Amino acid sequence: MPGLTPSSPPTPPVPSEGTVVTAPIRWQDYQAELAPPWLRQGAGEAWLRGVGDAKDGLELRLRESVKARFPAEAPLDALTRIGGDRGGLERGITETEAAWRARLRGAWDVWPWAGTPTGVLRALAFAGYTSVVLVTGTGRAHTLDISGNVVTTLAGDVMPSGFWNGFRVLFVSPLPPSWVPTPPSNGSDEVNTLRRLVKQWKPGHAIFEDMVVVQGNVWGFPSTQTWGQPGLTWGGTTTIWTPD
């Protein structure tokens, strides 16, 4: 009616100090209470409580199945399916369970970065690969700072082709301990996982050239290295993984 404003919903009463809050009644007990007196004894009572116990179990499974939809409440083995439903968000090899649950809850904050250097680098960082440089055909090198923000610098001459929309992923020191002195093979499960992550998060128009493991000082990267630089010893090695 004119002149009236909606009232706020009533606030449920808060139990005062010392108030005993009883637990919800079980179906096992409720089933027996509903029965007539003559059925609440002997075999009749046992049958009633058996039916109620079945209902208690069904209710428990129903509650657990609903909780399995939510990252904060789901059992650990359900998180992989939740990650699949939210665009294939896999758990990183060094990611804690708590961090993975938080990332799954924030999936809608993560996916806006898909198709950008930020998205690719953060996906690799979540997977446990933090010393990564993404270089593009436009001569730019992208890295993440300690806050997870992208820092862009000049890349130098490290691209295998001249395509403006090409890019390659460099893994630089410090490398994962298992990669020293010999990185994984081109067809290993670990490298295939890295390929999948990069392809999942890269821009649709971009050409994924390859992935390179840089060990030591190599010509062309970083661009700040110059010939004759004091204390700089050339002779590093690279391992190249194909995009497919």
Sequence and secondary structure as in RCSB ss.txt:
>XXXX:A:sequence
MPGLTPSSPPTPPVPSEGTVVTAPIRWQDYQAELAPPWLRQGAGEAWLRGVGDAKDGLELRLRESVKARFPAEAP
LDALTRIGGDRGGLERGITETEAAWRARLRGAWDVWPWAGTPTGVLRALAFAGYTSVVLVTGTGRAHTLDISGNV
VTTLAGDVMPSGFWNGFRVLFVSPLPPSWVPTPPSNGSDEVNTLRRLVKQWKPGHAIFEDMVVVQGNVWGFPSTQ
TWGQPGLTWGGTTTIWTPD
>XXXX:A:secstr
 TT             TT        HHHHHHHHS GGGSSHHHHHHHHHHHHHHHHHHHHHHHHHHTTSTTTS 
HHHHHHHHHHTT     TT  HHHHHHHHHTHHHHGGGTTSHHHHHHHHHHTT  SEEEEETTSEEEEE TTS E
EEEE  S  SS  TTEEEEEE SS  GGGSSS   TTSHHHHHHHHHHHHHS TT EEEEEEEEES BTTBSTT 
 TT TT     EEEEE   
